[in-house]
Amino acid sequence: MDRVDRLTTGDRPWMAGFGTETAMIFHEGFDLPHFAAFTLYECGPGRRALARAADHALSVAKSTKTGLVVDAETWRANTAWGEVMGLGRDEITAINAQAVTYTRIWRDSFETAETPIIVNGVIGPMGDGYNAEDAPTSETAFDVHTVQARAFAASGVDMVSAITMTSSAEAIGAAQAARQAELPHVISFTVETDGRLPSGEGLLDAIDAVEAERTEPLFYGINCAHPDHFSGILDGPQARRIGMIRANASRLSHAELDEMVTLDDGNPDEWGSLSAGLVHRMPWLRLIGGCCGTDHRHLGCVAHRLDDALQSVA
């Protein structure tokens, strides 16, 4: 059984990482132009900081006796953002390949039979992850995200996750790009404080729109929002297709977070309790991790709570 099969058929959710970009900026002291964590692969201190973050996530996975999905930090490594940063298509392709290579090297050093590790190629939105005003059509998104998907396939990722999707149209384009590259894929949306996508679409409606295209995602996810922002919309048959939660630490809205100059890391223990509670409510979840403002403390807290939640389900 390969790693992705083990993820999707196991009896408990695997761990994902935490909010790499905010952790690197506020805890590690790096400057990330345009929030682009892939720039850290260019220097030794940056690569070591990314390895430390992966080490922390691995420690939590071991403590919960599960596998780990570790990201190639490529959320900003698409050609749309490459153009903003003065990078051409070939450079973007090389950046994605480099990120996967370093992530695979780290995985090969630490994976065991008891703790399998999936290398996850991350696709991020073409625009601001908090704003859907300039959301692309599915056709435009397909053209842009195909560059990353092909680079991931050539570099040997295990799966792809399109995260912080702000509209169903871009999510469809990303899913189609991943399917064309013959890569298992996850589609994850972000929501506002009212539980709706930045595009105004309902979360479950957006899932329906992607499902209609028959790209066959492994499952769907919610990321870059606090559990309080979406806990009230997890009903209905579509909710059973939600397999990943990577919540923000902060209850602030996206607009408020955009204005912050200091980190709002919330309450790690409360965050851990809320995240573990989602496992109790949604026993079909496959992945639990963190997004903006979270770090190894938050993952540690959810690990402490997770066994109790799973035992309650059993």
N, C-alpha and C positions, 0 to 999 in steps of 0.2 A: 504494500500500500504506500503510495507516495505521500509527500507532506500535505498537499492540499486536500487529499482524501481524508487524511487523519484529522485535519482541521474541521472539515465539514461533517464528519460522522462521529466525532468523539462525544463523550458523555459529559463534558464540561467545557466552558469557553476557554480559549487560549488568551494569553496576554498580548496586548499591543504596546507600543511605546507611549511617551508622554509628549507634551508640547515642546518639540525640539527648538523651534525658532525663538519662543519666549525664554526658554531655559538658556539658550546660547547667548542671547542678548543680555538678560538681566542677571543670570547666575555666573555665566562664564566670561562676560565682558566683551563679546565680539560685536562688531558692527556688521550687520547683514544688509547690504544694499537691496532695497525693494523686498526685504524679508526673504532673501534667497539664501537658504541654508546650504545649497550646493557649492557656494563659494568657499565653504570650510574645507572642502576636499583639496583645495589648492595649496594648503600649507600644513606642516606637521602639527602645530598646536591645534588647528581646526580638526584635523583627522583624529587626534587623540581625544579631543573633547567629544566628538561624535561617538567614539569607541566607549568612552566613560558612560555616556547616556545609554548606549546599548547594553553595557555591562549591568547597569542598574536595572533595566527592564528584564534582563536575563535572570538576575537574582530573584526578582519577584516571580517570574514564571516557574523557577525551580521551587520556590516556597509553596506555590499552589499546585505543584506537580502537573503542570500543563506545558504545552508548547508556547513558542513565541513567534510573533510576526514582527520582523524588524524592517524598517523602511529604508530604502535608498532615498536620500533626502533631495527629492527632485520636484517638489511641489511647485516651484517657480521655473522649472527647466523646460518650458515649452517655447516655441518659436515666437509667440506673441510677446512674452516677457523678454525673450532674447533680443528682440528688436529694440525694446526699451533700453536694454543694457548694452546695445551695440554688438550683439553676438549673432552670427549668421547661422544658417541651418546646419552646416557641417559642424560648427562649434557646439551647437546645442546637442547634436547627436553624440559627439564625443563626451560631453559633460554627463549625459545620461549613462553612457557606457562606463565611464569612470566611476560614477556613483554606485552602479551595480557591482562592478568589480571589487571595490573596497568593501562593500557590504557582504559580498560572498566570501571574501578572504576572512572577514571577522567571523562569519557563520561557520566556516570550515574549521576555525580554531576552537570553537566552543560547543558545537552541537553534539548531543549524545542521543542514544536511543530513547532515553527517558525524557529528554527535552529537545524535541525536534524544532528546527528554526526555519521559518519561511522567509525568503527574501522578497520583499514587496516593492514593486516599482510604483511610485506615487505620481499621479497626474493631478495637477491643480487647475483651477479656473484660469481662463485666458485674461480675465479682468480681475478687479478687486474681489476678494472672497467675501466681502461684506456688502457688495453692491451689485445689483443685476441690471442697472440702467443700460449698460452696453453689452448685455448678454448676447452671445453669438447665436446664429442659426445652427441647427444640428449639422448642416452641410459644412459650414465654416469650421465648426468645432471638430468635425471628423478630419478635415484636412490638416488642422493644426495638431491635434492629438495623435494622429497617425505617425508623425515623426517620432514622438516619444515611444509609442507602442512598438514600432519596429526596432528602435534602439534597444528597448527592454528585451524583446524576443531574441535579438541577436546576442545579447549579453548574458542570457541565462537566468532571468528572474523566474520565480515560482508562480507569481501572480501579480496582478495590477490592481491598484485601488484608485479610482477617481474620487477625490474627496473635496469637501467644501464646495460642492456643486450648488450654484445659486438658481439654476433654472433646469427644467426638464429637457429643454432643447439642447443645452450643452452636455448634459448627462447622456443623452441619446447619442450625440456625436462621439463622446469619449467611449461609450460602450461599444459602438460600432467599430471604432478604431481598434479596441482591444480584441474584439471577436475576429476581425480580419487578420490580426497578428496571431490568432489562435492561442490567446492567453486567457486563463481563468481570470475573471475580473469581479470587482466589488464596486458598487456605485453608492456613494455617500453624499447626502445632502446636508446643508446647514440651514438652520431656521432662525427666525427672529423671535423676540420675546412672546409673540402671539402664536408661535408654533407653525407659522407659514414661511415658505421660502422667501428670500429677498425679492424674487420675481412676483410674489403675491400668491403663488400656487399653494394649494394644500399639500402637505407632505405625502399623504396617501394617494392623492391625485397624480403627483409627480411620479411615484412608483408605478402607478397604472400606465402612465405614458411611456415609461421605459419598457415595461413588461410587454406592451403592445408591439414593440419592435423586435421581440424574440431574439435578443442578443444573449439571453440566458446568463445573467449575472449569477455568481455563486449565491449572493444575498445582497441586501442593501444596508446602508448605515446612516447614522446621524452623527455629525461631528461639529465642533466649533460652536456649541450652544450649551448652556447649563441645563441639567436635568429638569429644573423647574420650567424651562421654556417648552419642553416637548412631552412631559410626562402625561399631559392630559389628552394627547392625540394618538395614543398607542393602542387604539381599539380598531376592530374591523379585521377582515381576512388579510388585508395587505400587510398588517403589522407583523404577521407571522413570517414575512419575507425580510424583516429587519433582523440582521444577524450581527451587527456591529454597533457599539456605542463608544464614541470617544468624545467625552463631554469637556466643556470648558470649566475652569475653576471658578470663574466669576459669574455672578448673576447679572452683570451689566449688559446692556444692549450692545449690538455691534457698533452703533454710532458713538456710544459712550466709550467703548474700548478704543475706538480710533483716536479719541482725544486724550487718552491716558499717557502720561509720561513716566509713571511708576507702575510696577506690576501689581495687579490684583490677583493674588493667588488663593483667595477664598479661605475656606477652612478645610484642610486636607482630610481630617477625620470625618467631617460631615459629608464631604464629597465622596469619600470611600464608602460610607454607609448608603448614600443615595445610589451610587453606581452598582454596588452589590445588590441593593434592593431591586434594581431592574432585572438582575438575573433571576431573582425569586419570581418576579412578575412575568418574565419572558424567558422561560427555561430553554428556549430554542436559540438563544444568543450564542454566537460562535466566538466573538472577540470583544474584549473589554480593554480600553486604554484611555488615554487622556489627550486633550488638545490644549489650546492656549491657556497659559497660566499654570498648568500642571507640571509636576516634576516627579522625581523618584519618591518623595514623601507621599504624594497622592496615590501612586501605584502601590506603595507599601500598605497604605491604609485600606485600599480595596482588597488587597491580598488577605489582610487579617479578617476582613468581613466576609470574604467570598465563601469560605468553607461553611460558615453558619448558614448563608443563603442557600447553598447547594444542598446541605443536609435537610433544610426545611422543605425544599422541593421534593427530595427523595422521600 
